[in-house]
C-alpha cells in the first residue's frame, strides 16, 4: 500500500501509514525479539529506555517529513528494517518467509523508483 500511495503522490497518507500502521507493528516485533514487551500496547512508549540504541537508531531512520525524497528514503529504510526483523524472527522460530513477495515490495519501495 505504501508504494502505491507514493506512486500516486499521496504524501500525507504515506506518512500516516508509516507512523500509524507500520511503525507500531515493527516496534512490537522488535520488542518481542528483544524480550521487552512491557509496553506492548503502546510500543513507542519508553522506547529509549527499553530497546538497544541500535534499534532506536533504526527506528529513527523510518521517520520522515512530507517531502517526496524523505518519504521515499524512510519507506525504503522501514522496509529494510522490517525484512531484517522478519528474518530474525524466522530464524528464531523456524518460520518461512515469502521471499518472492519481499523482493517485489523491495523493488516497489526503492528510492530510485
N, C-alpha and C positions, 0 to 999 in steps of 0.2 A: 504494500500500500504506500509506503514511504517513497519508493521510487516513482510510482505513478503520480503522487502529489507533486513531487519535484518536477516531473516532466511537464505537468500542467501549469507550473509556476505558482502553485498554491503554497507559498512560503509559510504563512501563518498556520495553516493546517499541518504542514510538515513539522514545523517547530513544536506545535502542540502534541503531535503524535510521538515525537522523540521524547518529550518530557513527561507526558501524562500516561502513555501506554508502554513504550519500550523501556524507558529508564527504570520504572518500578519493577518490571519483570527481570531485567538484568540484575538489579541490585538484590532482588530476592534470591536469584540463582547464585550470585556471588556470596551472599550471606550464608546460604545453605552449604556451599563448598568450603567456606571458611569457618563453619561451625559457630556463626554469630547470628542467631535467629531471635534474639531478644526483642528487636524492633521490627518484627516481621510485618506487621500490619502497615507500618509506615517505614519502608526500607531506607529512606534517606535520613531518617531521624538518627542523630548521634553517629552519623557515618564516619566522621573524623575520629571518633573515639573507638568505634567498633571494628573498622576494617584497616588492613595494612595500607601504608602510604602508596604502594604501587597501584592498588585498586582505586584509591581515591584519585590518583593522577589519571588513571584510565577513564574513570567516570567523567572527570573534568573535560577530557577531550571529546566527549559525546554531547557537550552543550554548545550552543551557538547563538549568534544574533540572527536576525531575519535576512541578512544578506544572502544572495544565492550561493556565493562561494563558501561562506561559513557553514551554511546548512549542508551543502554537498560534502564538505570535509567532516562535519560532525556525524552525518549519516554513515559515511564510509567508516569512520572510526568506531561508531556504535556497532555496526555490523561486524567489523573485525573483532571487537571485544566479545560480542555475543557468540561468534563462532569459537573463539578460544575458550570461553566459559562452557559452551556446549560440549566441546571436545574433552575438556577436563572432566565434566560430568559423565560423559560416555565412557571414558577410561575408568573412572572410579566405579561406576555402577553397571558397566558391561552392556550398555545400550548401543544401538546402531543409529547413525545419523544419516539423513537424506543428502548425501554429499553432492549429488547432481543438482538438486534444488538449491543447495547452498551456493554452488558455483553460479547458477543463474541469477541469484539475488546479488552475489558479489559483482557480477557484470552490470546489473541494473543500477547498483548504487555507486559505481565507480565515479570518482570525482571528475574524470575526463569526459564523461558522457554528456 
